[in-house]
Amino acid sequence: KNTLRLMMCWMMISTISYGLLFSWGKLGSDLYTTILFSCLGSFIAKGTGMTYYMIHFLGRRKALMINFAAVALFFFLSIPCYRVPISATWTLDNVVCLAAVIFISGVWSSMLLLTKELSPTSHRGMILSMCSAFARVGAFIGPYLTLLYNTLDARIVLGIFGCLAALASFTAFFNSDSTGKPIPSTPADVVVMDSDTGHKKLEEDDDV
């Protein structure tokens, strides 16, 4: 169940990431400057240690949920901010979407860590490959969503991205949390880790 939920999260964040990447030509008036600031958002999430401290103090699952929720929040905020000018070339929705990039990077980092720690050693490579395959599906869907800018109001597309992020945050809530727990070696260890008593038993077995 954890694997299925993680695969869905991988697909949804990939859809959002690639959809937003291909949206800058529609949302921003200066494509190169927008992409530059998008890279800056990724640096803020990882280079400043923001994602690390979120994962360290909040735990893996909560960090993933909060990052997804923040992405959804910023996309929903971009809807009323659409085409509100703040300069000759920038609108408020551009800035809000760029802020979402910070938390999109946080999602990737926290989700990859959670996936690795919830996957048993004997199956970790296979599970990561399955999650990556679902992410590729999302990478195909995302750019096609940007084609809706030509036929629909851009706010509808932004709303779709926001709904996907909100759904992913809700899905992440039901995942197990690997924070402070030993990494499982076999699928049986994953079952043991689902309960507090099982977690203690697994630690005792490791000590032996």
Secondary structure as a PSIPRED ss2 file (coil, helix, strand):
# PSIPRED VFORMAT (PSIPRED V4.0)

   1 K C   1.000  0.000  0.000
   2 N H   0.000  1.000  0.000
   3 T H   0.000  1.000  0.000
   4 L H   0.000  1.000  0.000
   5 R H   0.000  1.000  0.000
   6 L H   0.000  1.000  0.000
   7 M H   0.000  1.000  0.000
   8 M H   0.000  1.000  0.000
   9 C H   0.000  1.000  0.000
  10 W H   0.000  1.000  0.000
  11 M H   0.000  1.000  0.000
  12 M H   0.000  1.000  0.000
  13 I H   0.000  1.000  0.000
  14 S H   0.000  1.000  0.000
  15 T H   0.000  1.000  0.000
  16 I H   0.000  1.000  0.000
  17 S H   0.000  1.000  0.000
  18 Y H   0.000  1.000  0.000
  19 G H   0.000  1.000  0.000
  20 L H   0.000  1.000  0.000
  21 L H   0.000  1.000  0.000
  22 F C   1.000  0.000  0.000
  23 S C   1.000  0.000  0.000
  24 W H   0.000  1.000  0.000
  25 G H   0.000  1.000  0.000
  26 K H   0.000  1.000  0.000
  27 L H   0.000  1.000  0.000
  28 G C   1.000  0.000  0.000
  29 S C   1.000  0.000  0.000
  30 D C   1.000  0.000  0.000
  31 L H   0.000  1.000  0.000
  32 Y H   0.000  1.000  0.000
  33 T H   0.000  1.000  0.000
  34 T H   0.000  1.000  0.000
  35 I H   0.000  1.000  0.000
  36 L H   0.000  1.000  0.000
  37 F H   0.000  1.000  0.000
  38 S H   0.000  1.000  0.000
  39 C H   0.000  1.000  0.000
  40 L H   0.000  1.000  0.000
  41 G H   0.000  1.000  0.000
  42 S H   0.000  1.000  0.000
  43 F H   0.000  1.000  0.000
  44 I H   0.000  1.000  0.000
  45 A H   0.000  1.000  0.000
  46 K H   0.000  1.000  0.000
  47 G H   0.000  1.000  0.000
  48 T C   1.000  0.000  0.000
  49 G C   1.000  0.000  0.000
  50 M H   0.000  1.000  0.000
  51 T H   0.000  1.000  0.000
  52 Y H   0.000  1.000  0.000
  53 Y H   0.000  1.000  0.000
  54 M H   0.000  1.000  0.000
  55 I H   0.000  1.000  0.000
  56 H H   0.000  1.000  0.000
  57 F H   0.000  1.000  0.000
  58 L H   0.000  1.000  0.000
  59 G C   1.000  0.000  0.000
  60 R H   0.000  1.000  0.000
  61 R H   0.000  1.000  0.000
  62 K H   0.000  1.000  0.000
  63 A H   0.000  1.000  0.000
  64 L H   0.000  1.000  0.000
  65 M H   0.000  1.000  0.000
  66 I H   0.000  1.000  0.000
  67 N H   0.000  1.000  0.000
  68 F H   0.000  1.000  0.000
  69 A H   0.000  1.000  0.000
  70 A H   0.000  1.000  0.000
  71 V H   0.000  1.000  0.000
  72 A H   0.000  1.000  0.000
  73 L H   0.000  1.000  0.000
  74 F H   0.000  1.000  0.000
  75 F H   0.000  1.000  0.000
  76 F H   0.000  1.000  0.000
  77 L H   0.000  1.000  0.000
  78 S H   0.000  1.000  0.000
  79 I C   1.000  0.000  0.000
  80 P C   1.000  0.000  0.000
  81 C C   1.000  0.000  0.000
  82 Y C   1.000  0.000  0.000
  83 R C   1.000  0.000  0.000
  84 V C   1.000  0.000  0.000
  85 P E   0.000  0.000  1.000
  86 I C   1.000  0.000  0.000
  87 S C   1.000  0.000  0.000
  88 A C   1.000  0.000  0.000
  89 T C   1.000  0.000  0.000
  90 W C   1.000  0.000  0.000
  91 T E   0.000  0.000  1.000
  92 L H   0.000  1.000  0.000
  93 D H   0.000  1.000  0.000
  94 N H   0.000  1.000  0.000
  95 V H   0.000  1.000  0.000
  96 V H   0.000  1.000  0.000
  97 C H   0.000  1.000  0.000
  98 L H   0.000  1.000  0.000
  99 A H   0.000  1.000  0.000
 100 A H   0.000  1.000  0.000
 101 V H   0.000  1.000  0.000
 102 I H   0.000  1.000  0.000
 103 F H   0.000  1.000  0.000
 104 I H   0.000  1.000  0.000
 105 S H   0.000  1.000  0.000
 106 G H   0.000  1.000  0.000
 107 V H   0.000  1.000  0.000
 108 W H   0.000  1.000  0.000
 109 S H   0.000  1.000  0.000
 110 S H   0.000  1.000  0.000
 111 M H   0.000  1.000  0.000
 112 L H   0.000  1.000  0.000
 113 L H   0.000  1.000  0.000
 114 L H   0.000  1.000  0.000
 115 T H   0.000  1.000  0.000
 116 K H   0.000  1.000  0.000
 117 E H   0.000  1.000  0.000
 118 L H   0.000  1.000  0.000
 119 S C   1.000  0.000  0.000
 120 P C   1.000  0.000  0.000
 121 T C   1.000  0.000  0.000
 122 S C   1.000  0.000  0.000
 123 H C   1.000  0.000  0.000
 124 R H   0.000  1.000  0.000
 125 G H   0.000  1.000  0.000
 126 M H   0.000  1.000  0.000
 127 I H   0.000  1.000  0.000
 128 L H   0.000  1.000  0.000
 129 S H   0.000  1.000  0.000
 130 M H   0.000  1.000  0.000
 131 C H   0.000  1.000  0.000
 132 S H   0.000  1.000  0.000
 133 A H   0.000  1.000  0.000
 134 F H   0.000  1.000  0.000
 135 A H   0.000  1.000  0.000
 136 R H   0.000  1.000  0.000
 137 V H   0.000  1.000  0.000
 138 G H   0.000  1.000  0.000
 139 A H   0.000  1.000  0.000
 140 F H   0.000  1.000  0.000
 141 I H   0.000  1.000  0.000
 142 G H   0.000  1.000  0.000
 143 P H   0.000  1.000  0.000
 144 Y H   0.000  1.000  0.000
 145 L H   0.000  1.000  0.000
 146 T H   0.000  1.000  0.000
 147 L H   0.000  1.000  0.000
 148 L H   0.000  1.000  0.000
 149 Y H   0.000  1.000  0.000
 150 N H   0.000  1.000  0.000
 151 T C   1.000  0.000  0.000
 152 L C   1.000  0.000  0.000
 153 D C   1.000  0.000  0.000
 154 A H   0.000  1.000  0.000
 155 R H   0.000  1.000  0.000
 156 I H   0.000  1.000  0.000
 157 V H   0.000  1.000  0.000
 158 L H   0.000  1.000  0.000
 159 G H   0.000  1.000  0.000
 160 I H   0.000  1.000  0.000
 161 F H   0.000  1.000  0.000
 162 G H   0.000  1.000  0.000
 163 C H   0.000  1.000  0.000
 164 L H   0.000  1.000  0.000
 165 A H   0.000  1.000  0.000
 166 A H   0.000  1.000  0.000
 167 L H   0.000  1.000  0.000
 168 A H   0.000  1.000  0.000
 169 S H   0.000  1.000  0.000
 170 F H   0.000  1.000  0.000
 171 T H   0.000  1.000  0.000
 172 A H   0.000  1.000  0.000
 173 F H   0.000  1.000  0.000
 174 F C   1.000  0.000  0.000
 175 N C   1.000  0.000  0.000
 176 S C   1.000  0.000  0.000
 177 D C   1.000  0.000  0.000
 178 S C   1.000  0.000  0.000
 179 T C   1.000  0.000  0.000
 180 G C   1.000  0.000  0.000
 181 K C   1.000  0.000  0.000
 182 P C   1.000  0.000  0.000
 183 I C   1.000  0.000  0.000
 184 P C   1.000  0.000  0.000
 185 S C   1.000  0.000  0.000
 186 T C   1.000  0.000  0.000
 187 P H   0.000  1.000  0.000
 188 A H   0.000  1.000  0.000
 189 D H   0.000  1.000  0.000
 190 V H   0.000  1.000  0.000
 191 V H   0.000  1.000  0.000
 192 V H   0.000  1.000  0.000
 193 M H   0.000  1.000  0.000
 194 D C   1.000  0.000  0.000
 195 S C   1.000  0.000  0.000
 196 D H   0.000  1.000  0.000
 197 T H   0.000  1.000  0.000
 198 G H   0.000  1.000  0.000
 199 H H   0.000  1.000  0.000
 200 K H   0.000  1.000  0.000
 201 K H   0.000  1.000  0.000
 202 L H   0.000  1.000  0.000
 203 E H   0.000  1.000  0.000
 204 E H   0.000  1.000  0.000
 205 D H   0.000  1.000  0.000
 206 D H   0.000  1.000  0.000
 207 D H   0.000  1.000  0.000
 208 V C   1.000  0.000  0.000
